[in-house]
């Protein structure tokens, strides 16, 4: 059987979709060995006429792994090992830009890395990794996601800057004011270093975001103990959020259909070309981490 060249990284609540069999037939694959540990939870999905690999970023049964402690390098390496060329990621960030709404969608085109302690590169040896980031998210994958959302008669912000924080705590009001001054529209915890690691291994990567809540200090909300985010979302917003989450499988699969048989004409596939031309590395990407 021909291996799929595309994959999805599911964000918050992806485990519920697997449990509820939203993706239909899901097949376990053997653990993928990487220099950073085995990746055991990749699934092979056959959904809506398309085959792709799927990984629930935070675990299979619940939110078991918080953002700072995800093994990002192992996950991206595993997809490369499986032959993946394109990844769609989904994330559920908070809103900084007050013109956006809870339950809406955004396809970020830029990112600010405010993480502090995550391994953020494969290239800890060899003097590699000086890669331009004019488009931190693959333009071709972004266009496919925007087309997919539009096909469902939904709107998505087509320009948005995502600031990635360390977590697992949420941000303070002062931090949100700072990020707003930077020009950030969204605040989340998961797209760094995923997008950078994918680019280092010449994998196309883009994200679709469903917007979960207004960031701290943006609106006045009563503190409610014992609830998710302690009351940062209202009852009506939770309903909108649930509807948006239900639409994620269709959005990502339609985007994958757009690109699955298309050649890659973006810059992602040649991120390391300069080093190959200089003879510093070969086509054997597995040796790049220790050339």
Beta strands, then each sheet from edge to edge (+ up, - down):
strand 1: 6-10
strand 2: 25-28
strand 3: 43-47
strand 4: 50-56
strand 5: 86-91
strand 6: 94-95
strand 7: 105-106
strand 8: 110-114
strand 9: 156-157
strand 10: 161-165
strand 11: 186-188
strand 12: 204-210
strand 13: 213-214
sheet 1: 2+ 3- 4+ 1+ 5+ 12+ 7- 9-
sheet 2: 8+ 10+ 11+ 6- 13-
end
